[in-house]
């Protein structure tokens, strides 16, 4: 844990960053891949804490909200999944929805993630009802039109050029009515020779 805190850039002072990264540290979740030559590590898991978020009307533009330098210090902190507890989606219940997201609004969410320099195949996966724009370090990496909570609709490998040691994932979730839901995770491949 102390090693993780020592890797943070000095300019990032938000307490939520340290708390969220400590809770999302990839210490416990590693699985051997089929090749036997690398481990898949979870850097940020489903239902993670430490997200900053803001709900906005559907047409509201929030310029640069996905950029690393954007000031979200006035935003509340929440835990994924975001959503409503009523609806037709199997995730619309009190066990899986941790932070409310009102119907007929968009939700903007941000979370910092520490990745080791040798991280490979950084992958974002998740579920959204209805649509999402997924950003990594300010770059749009996927636009998703998922409809009604299609499991795994968010699924993208981040381009290597977009990776850094301290990274920001940002998502704009869009609701089309009835119910809402957003939850995701970030994994990466760590070569076994790096252990």
C-alpha positions as a LaTeX table, in Angstrom:
\begin{tabular}{lrrr}
\hline
Residue & $x$ (\AA) & $y$ (\AA) & $z$ (\AA) \\
\hline
Unk1 & 0.00 & 0.00 & 0.00 \\
Unk2 & 2.79 & 2.44 & 0.88 \\
Unk3 & 4.54 & 1.54 & $-2.37$ \\
Unk4 & 1.37 & 2.50 & $-4.27$ \\
Unk5 & 1.14 & 5.88 & $-2.51$ \\
Unk6 & 4.81 & 6.58 & $-3.23$ \\
Unk7 & 4.18 & 6.15 & $-6.97$ \\
Unk8 & 1.60 & 8.95 & $-7.14$ \\
Unk9 & 2.75 & 12.15 & $-8.85$ \\
Unk10 & 3.32 & 14.97 & $-6.37$ \\
Unk11 & 0.91 & 17.26 & $-8.21$ \\
Unk12 & $-2.10$ & 15.04 & $-7.56$ \\
Unk13 & $-3.31$ & 15.91 & $-4.11$ \\
Unk14 & $-6.94$ & 14.84 & $-4.06$ \\
Unk15 & $-7.61$ & 12.59 & $-1.08$ \\
Unk16 & $-10.17$ & 10.70 & $-3.10$ \\
Unk17 & $-7.44$ & 9.69 & $-5.53$ \\
Unk18 & $-5.34$ & 8.06 & $-2.81$ \\
Unk19 & $-8.36$ & 6.43 & $-1.19$ \\
Unk20 & $-9.80$ & 5.17 & $-4.46$ \\
Unk21 & $-6.48$ & 3.86 & $-5.71$ \\
Unk22 & $-5.71$ & 2.14 & $-2.41$ \\
Unk23 & $-9.06$ & 0.39 & $-2.47$ \\
Unk24 & $-8.62$ & $-0.55$ & $-6.13$ \\
Unk25 & $-5.02$ & $-1.74$ & $-5.83$ \\
Unk26 & $-4.44$ & $-4.90$ & $-7.88$ \\
Unk27 & $-3.13$ & $-6.94$ & $-4.93$ \\
Unk28 & $-5.70$ & $-9.71$ & $-4.69$ \\
Unk29 & $-7.06$ & $-10.38$ & $-8.16$ \\
Unk30 & $-4.75$ & $-12.20$ & $-10.53$ \\
Unk31 & $-5.58$ & $-15.10$ & $-12.80$ \\
Unk32 & $-3.27$ & $-17.20$ & $-14.93$ \\
Unk33 & $-4.00$ & $-16.83$ & $-18.66$ \\
Unk34 & $-4.27$ & $-19.79$ & $-21.02$ \\
Unk35 & $-0.78$ & $-19.16$ & $-22.35$ \\
Unk36 & 0.72 & $-19.53$ & $-18.87$ \\
Unk37 & 3.07 & $-16.62$ & $-19.65$ \\
Unk38 & 1.14 & $-13.71$ & $-18.18$ \\
Unk39 & $-1.27$ & $-12.79$ & $-15.39$ \\
Unk40 & $-4.45$ & $-10.77$ & $-15.76$ \\
Unk41 & $-4.65$ & $-8.28$ & $-12.90$ \\
Unk42 & $-7.69$ & $-6.23$ & $-11.90$ \\
Unk43 & $-6.67$ & $-2.60$ & $-11.43$ \\
Unk44 & $-10.21$ & $-1.31$ & $-10.78$ \\
Unk45 & $-13.02$ & $-3.74$ & $-10.05$ \\
Unk46 & $-16.78$ & $-3.68$ & $-10.41$ \\
Unk47 & $-18.48$ & $-1.89$ & $-7.48$ \\
Unk48 & $-15.31$ & 0.09 & $-6.76$ \\
Unk49 & $-15.34$ & 3.16 & $-4.53$ \\
Unk50 & $-13.63$ & 6.51 & $-5.05$ \\
Unk51 & $-15.50$ & 7.64 & $-8.17$ \\
Unk52 & $-16.24$ & 11.34 & $-8.59$ \\
Unk53 & $-19.51$ & 11.85 & $-10.42$ \\
Unk54 & $-22.03$ & 14.42 & $-11.58$ \\
Unk55 & $-25.52$ & 14.01 & $-13.02$ \\
Unk56 & $-26.47$ & 16.47 & $-15.75$ \\
Unk57 & $-29.45$ & 17.06 & $-18.05$ \\
Unk58 & $-29.23$ & 15.02 & $-21.27$ \\
Unk59 & $-28.13$ & 17.91 & $-23.51$ \\
Unk60 & $-25.69$ & 19.54 & $-21.06$ \\
Unk61 & $-22.14$ & 19.83 & $-22.31$ \\
Unk62 & $-19.31$ & 19.66 & $-19.76$ \\
Unk63 & $-16.22$ & 20.51 & $-21.81$ \\
Unk64 & $-13.05$ & 18.65 & $-20.94$ \\
Unk65 & $-14.62$ & 16.59 & $-18.12$ \\
Unk66 & $-12.60$ & 13.58 & $-19.35$ \\
Unk67 & $-9.27$ & 15.42 & $-19.30$ \\
Unk68 & $-6.70$ & 14.70 & $-16.62$ \\
Unk69 & $-6.47$ & 18.37 & $-15.63$ \\
Unk70 & $-10.23$ & 18.87 & $-15.15$ \\
Unk71 & $-11.14$ & 20.03 & $-11.63$ \\
Unk72 & $-13.72$ & 17.64 & $-10.18$ \\
Unk73 & $-12.97$ & 18.58 & $-6.55$ \\
Unk74 & $-16.53$ & 19.87 & $-6.10$ \\
Unk75 & $-18.12$ & 16.65 & $-7.34$ \\
Unk76 & $-19.50$ & 14.08 & $-4.88$ \\
Unk77 & $-17.78$ & 10.73 & $-4.32$ \\
Unk78 & $-19.67$ & 7.55 & $-5.12$ \\
Unk79 & $-19.41$ & 3.81 & $-5.51$ \\
Unk80 & $-20.19$ & 1.87 & $-8.68$ \\
Unk81 & $-22.68$ & 0.61 & $-9.81$ \\
Unk82 & $-24.55$ & 3.75 & $-10.57$ \\
Unk83 & $-28.23$ & 3.41 & $-11.39$ \\
Unk84 & $-31.83$ & 2.96 & $-10.37$ \\
Unk85 & $-33.24$ & 0.11 & $-8.32$ \\
Unk86 & $-36.33$ & $-0.28$ & $-10.46$ \\
Unk87 & $-36.37$ & $-1.48$ & $-14.02$ \\
Unk88 & $-36.15$ & $-4.54$ & $-16.21$ \\
Unk89 & $-32.38$ & $-5.02$ & $-15.92$ \\
Unk90 & $-31.22$ & $-7.73$ & $-13.52$ \\
Unk91 & $-28.76$ & $-5.21$ & $-12.03$ \\
Unk92 & $-31.49$ & $-2.72$ & $-11.07$ \\
Unk93 & $-31.65$ & $-3.77$ & $-7.44$ \\
Unk94 & $-30.36$ & $-2.61$ & $-4.06$ \\
Unk95 & $-27.52$ & $-5.16$ & $-4.03$ \\
Unk96 & $-25.86$ & $-3.94$ & $-7.22$ \\
Unk97 & $-26.76$ & $-0.23$ & $-7.34$ \\
Unk98 & $-24.56$ & 1.61 & $-4.85$ \\
Unk99 & $-25.00$ & 5.22 & $-6.07$ \\
Unk100 & $-28.28$ & 6.60 & $-7.48$ \\
Unk101 & $-28.38$ & 7.83 & $-11.08$ \\
Unk102 & $-31.67$ & 9.49 & $-12.02$ \\
Unk103 & $-33.64$ & 8.45 & $-15.11$ \\
Unk104 & $-33.53$ & 10.83 & $-18.09$ \\
Unk105 & $-30.14$ & 12.30 & $-17.14$ \\
Unk106 & $-26.55$ & 11.72 & $-18.13$ \\
Unk107 & $-23.92$ & 10.79 & $-15.56$ \\
Unk108 & $-20.28$ & 11.84 & $-15.73$ \\
Unk109 & $-17.90$ & 9.63 & $-13.73$ \\
Unk110 & $-14.12$ & 9.81 & $-13.17$ \\
Unk111 & $-11.60$ & 7.56 & $-11.41$ \\
Unk112 & $-7.80$ & 7.55 & $-11.21$ \\
Unk113 & $-6.00$ & 4.24 & $-11.73$ \\
Unk114 & $-2.38$ & 3.30 & $-11.09$ \\
Unk115 & $-0.84$ & 0.93 & $-13.64$ \\
Unk116 & 2.69 & $-0.44$ & $-13.55$ \\
Unk117 & 4.89 & 0.59 & $-16.46$ \\
Unk118 & 4.95 & $-2.96$ & $-17.83$ \\
Unk119 & 1.14 & $-3.22$ & $-17.95$ \\
Unk120 & $-0.06$ & $-4.65$ & $-21.24$ \\
Unk121 & $-3.50$ & $-5.07$ & $-22.83$ \\
Unk122 & $-5.26$ & $-2.64$ & $-20.50$ \\
Unk123 & $-8.93$ & $-3.53$ & $-20.92$ \\
Unk124 & $-12.10$ & $-1.73$ & $-19.84$ \\
Unk125 & $-15.23$ & $-3.88$ & $-19.50$ \\
Unk126 & $-18.67$ & $-3.13$ & $-18.18$ \\
Unk127 & $-22.38$ & $-2.68$ & $-18.52$ \\
Unk128 & $-24.42$ & 0.45 & $-19.23$ \\
Unk129 & $-28.11$ & 1.27 & $-19.65$ \\
Unk130 & $-28.36$ & 2.86 & $-22.14$ \\
Unk131 & $-25.26$ & 4.33 & $-23.81$ \\
Unk132 & $-21.74$ & 5.43 & $-22.86$ \\
Unk133 & $-18.69$ & 7.28 & $-24.09$ \\
Unk134 & $-15.56$ & 5.83 & $-22.47$ \\
Unk135 & $-12.39$ & 7.93 & $-22.15$ \\
Unk136 & $-8.89$ & 7.04 & $-20.99$ \\
Unk137 & $-6.52$ & 9.91 & $-20.18$ \\
Unk138 & $-8.76$ & 12.27 & $-22.15$ \\
Unk139 & $-8.96$ & 10.10 & $-25.29$ \\
Unk140 & $-12.27$ & 8.61 & $-26.44$ \\
Unk141 & $-11.62$ & 4.85 & $-26.61$ \\
Unk142 & $-15.18$ & 3.53 & $-27.10$ \\
Unk143 & $-18.72$ & 4.73 & $-27.82$ \\
Unk144 & $-21.35$ & 2.20 & $-26.76$ \\
Unk145 & $-25.00$ & 2.00 & $-27.74$ \\
Unk146 & $-26.14$ & $-0.85$ & $-25.54$ \\
Unk147 & $-29.88$ & $-0.47$ & $-25.20$ \\
Unk148 & $-31.21$ & $-2.14$ & $-22.11$ \\
Unk149 & $-28.27$ & $-3.19$ & $-19.95$ \\
Unk150 & $-26.51$ & $-5.51$ & $-22.39$ \\
Unk151 & $-23.91$ & $-7.23$ & $-20.22$ \\
Unk152 & $-20.37$ & $-6.58$ & $-21.43$ \\
Unk153 & $-21.34$ & $-3.86$ & $-23.92$ \\
Unk154 & $-18.38$ & $-1.83$ & $-22.68$ \\
Unk155 & $-15.33$ & $-3.78$ & $-23.83$ \\
Unk156 & $-12.23$ & $-2.08$ & $-25.19$ \\
Unk157 & $-8.46$ & $-2.49$ & $-25.03$ \\
Unk158 & $-6.81$ & 0.88 & $-24.44$ \\
Unk159 & $-4.25$ & 1.89 & $-27.10$ \\
Unk160 & $-0.69$ & 1.70 & $-25.76$ \\
Unk161 & $-0.11$ & 5.34 & $-26.70$ \\
Unk162 & $-2.82$ & 6.40 & $-24.21$ \\
Unk163 & $-1.20$ & 4.66 & $-21.19$ \\
Unk164 & 0.68 & 6.34 & $-18.37$ \\
Unk165 & 1.61 & 5.37 & $-14.81$ \\
Unk166 & $-1.23$ & 7.35 & $-13.23$ \\
Unk167 & $-4.29$ & 7.18 & $-15.46$ \\
Unk168 & $-7.78$ & 8.62 & $-15.56$ \\
Unk169 & $-10.83$ & 6.71 & $-16.72$ \\
Unk170 & $-13.87$ & 8.88 & $-17.42$ \\
Unk171 & $-17.28$ & 7.85 & $-18.72$ \\
Unk172 & $-20.35$ & 9.74 & $-19.81$ \\
Unk173 & $-23.36$ & 7.48 & $-19.34$ \\
Unk174 & $-26.55$ & 8.38 & $-21.19$ \\
Unk175 & $-30.05$ & 7.27 & $-20.21$ \\
Unk176 & $-32.91$ & 6.71 & $-22.63$ \\
Unk177 & $-35.62$ & 6.36 & $-19.97$ \\
Unk178 & $-37.17$ & 3.76 & $-17.62$ \\
Unk179 & $-34.00$ & 2.75 & $-15.71$ \\
Unk180 & $-30.25$ & 3.44 & $-15.52$ \\
Unk181 & $-27.13$ & 1.41 & $-14.78$ \\
Unk182 & $-23.35$ & 1.80 & $-15.12$ \\
Unk183 & $-20.61$ & $-0.41$ & $-13.70$ \\
Unk184 & $-17.18$ & $-1.30$ & $-15.05$ \\
Unk185 & $-13.75$ & $-2.68$ & $-14.34$ \\
Unk186 & $-10.22$ & $-2.23$ & $-15.67$ \\
Unk187 & $-7.76$ & $-5.10$ & $-16.03$ \\
Unk188 & $-4.30$ & $-5.47$ & $-17.49$ \\
Unk189 & $-1.86$ & $-8.21$ & $-18.40$ \\
Unk190 & 1.36 & $-8.36$ & $-16.40$ \\
Unk191 & 4.11 & $-10.57$ & $-17.85$ \\
Unk192 & 5.23 & $-13.23$ & $-15.38$ \\
Unk193 & 8.90 & $-12.27$ & $-15.86$ \\
Unk194 & 8.06 & $-8.90$ & $-14.28$ \\
Unk195 & 7.18 & $-10.39$ & $-10.88$ \\
\hline
\end{tabular}
